[in-house]
Amino acid sequence: MSQCLFCAIVAGDIAAEVVDESEHCIAFRDITPQAPTHVLVIPREHYADAAELSGADPALAAALLADATRVAGDLGLAPGGYRMVLNTGDDGGQTVHHVHVHLLGGRRMGWPPG
């Protein structure tokens, strides 16, 4: 996926502020944070969105959520709570078509988001 921004980050071709890595996933700070802590957790392997990932590799989908939960704990978000968001498709607000979890915390989250 030579045109995928997140694949380029995984490959090390584009710099990112990486906060965590595992066998299956990488977590890095969002460049336009929507909360005091805003980290993206992505699988190293390319899947366009959550629907594609869960259909093709349920074990990796589970690993993505487990890694996001672990990162939230490592960043000290767990005691107060945090939000995980997976935007899927253009109408769902997805702007980079490589599945990713937005991990947001560090403040009280209201609804609607923002």
BASE-511049 format. One record per residue (C-alpha): residue in three letters; residue number from 0; x, y, z. Coordinates in steps of 0.25 Angstrom, whole numbers, plus 2048, in hexadecimal, padded with zeros to 3 digits. Example, Ala and Ser with C-alpha at 12.3 -4.5 7.8 and 13.67 -1.06 7.14 Angstrom:
BEGIN
R     r     k     u     v     w
R   ALA     0   831   7EE   81F
R   SER     1   837   7FC   81D
END
This chain:
BEGIN
R     r     k     u     v     w
R   MET     0   800   800   800
R   SER     1   80A   80A   7FB
R   GLN     2   800   816   7FC
R   CYS     3   7FB   813   80A
R   LEU     4   800   81D   814
R   PHE     5   7FF   813   820
R   CYS     6   807   808   818
R   ALA     7   812   812   816
R   ILE     8   812   815   825
R   VAL     9   813   806   828
R   ALA    10   81E   805   81E
R   GLY    11   826   810   824
R   ASP    12   825   819   817
R   ILE    13   81D   823   81E
R   ALA    14   821   828   82D
R   ALA    15   816   827   838
R   GLU    16   817   829   847
R   VAL    17   816   81A   84A
R   VAL    18   811   817   858
R   ASP    19   810   808   857
R   GLU    20   813   7FC   84E
R   SER    21   80F   7ED   84F
R   GLU    22   810   7E2   846
R   HIS    23   803   7E5   83F
R   CYS    24   801   7F4   841
R   ILE    25   808   802   842
R   ALA    26   802   80E   84A
R   PHE    27   806   81C   847
R   ARG    28   801   82A   84B
R   ASP    29   7F7   831   842
R   ILE    30   7FC   83D   83B
R   THR    31   7EF   844   83D
R   PRO    32   7EB   840   84B
R   GLN    33   7DD   841   84F
R   ALA    34   7E0   83F   85E
R   PRO    35   7EC   840   867
R   THR    36   7EF   832   864
R   HIS    37   7EC   82E   856
R   VAL    38   7F3   822   851
R   LEU    39   7F1   819   844
R   VAL    40   7F2   80A   846
R   ILE    41   7F4   803   838
R   PRO    42   7F7   7F5   834
R   ARG    43   804   7F3   82D
R   GLU    44   7FC   7EC   821
R   HIS    45   7F4   7F4   818
R   TYR    46   7E4   7F3   819
R   ALA    47   7DC   7FE   814
R   ASP    48   7D2   7FF   820
R   ALA    49   7CC   7F8   82C
R   ALA    50   7C3   7F0   823
R   GLU    51   7CD   7EB   81A
R   LEU    52   7D7   7E7   826
R   SER    53   7CC   7E0   82E
R   GLY    54   7C8   7D8   822
R   ALA    55   7D6   7D4   81D
R   ASP    56   7DD   7D2   82A
R   PRO    57   7D5   7D2   837
R   ALA    58   7E1   7CF   840
R   LEU    59   7E8   7DB   83B
R   ALA    60   7DC   7E3   83E
R   ALA    61   7DC   7DE   84C
R   ALA    62   7EB   7E1   84D
R   LEU    63   7E8   7EF   848
R   LEU    64   7DE   7F2   853
R   ALA    65   7E7   7EB   85E
R   ASP    66   7F3   7F3   85A
R   ALA    67   7EA   800   85A
R   THR    68   7E6   7FC   868
R   ARG    69   7F4   7F9   86D
R   VAL    70   7F9   807   867
R   ALA    71   7EE   80E   86E
R   GLY    72   7F2   808   87B
R   ASP    73   801   80B   879
R   LEU    74   7FD   819   876
R   GLY    75   7F6   81A   883
R   LEU    76   7E8   81C   87D
R   ALA    77   7E2   80F   883
R   PRO    78   7DE   815   891
R   GLY    79   7D6   820   88C
R   GLY    80   7D1   81A   87F
R   TYR    81   7D4   81D   870
R   ARG    82   7CD   81C   863
R   MET    83   7D0   812   857
R   VAL    84   7CB   816   849
R   LEU    85   7CB   80E   83C
R   ASN    86   7C6   816   831
R   THR    87   7C2   80D   825
R   GLY    88   7C1   813   817
R   ASP    89   7BF   821   812
R   ASP    90   7B1   823   817
R   GLY    91   7B7   81E   825
R   GLY    92   7C1   829   825
R   GLN    93   7CD   820   821
R   THR    94   7D8   829   81A
R   VAL    95   7E3   81F   81A
R   HIS    96   7DF   811   814
R   HIS    97   7E8   808   81D
R   VAL    98   7E0   804   829
R   HIS    99   7E3   80B   835
R   VAL   100   7DE   80D   843
R   HIS   101   7DE   81B   848
R   LEU   102   7E1   81A   857
R   LEU   103   7DD   827   85E
R   GLY   104   7DE   82B   86D
R   GLY   105   7E4   835   877
R   ARG   106   7D7   83C   878
R   ARG   107   7C8   839   87A
R   MET   108   7C2   835   86D
R   GLY   109   7B4   83B   869
R   TRP   110   7AA   837   85F
R   PRO   111   7AA   83A   854
R   PRO   112   7BA   839   853
R   GLY   113   7C2   845   852
END
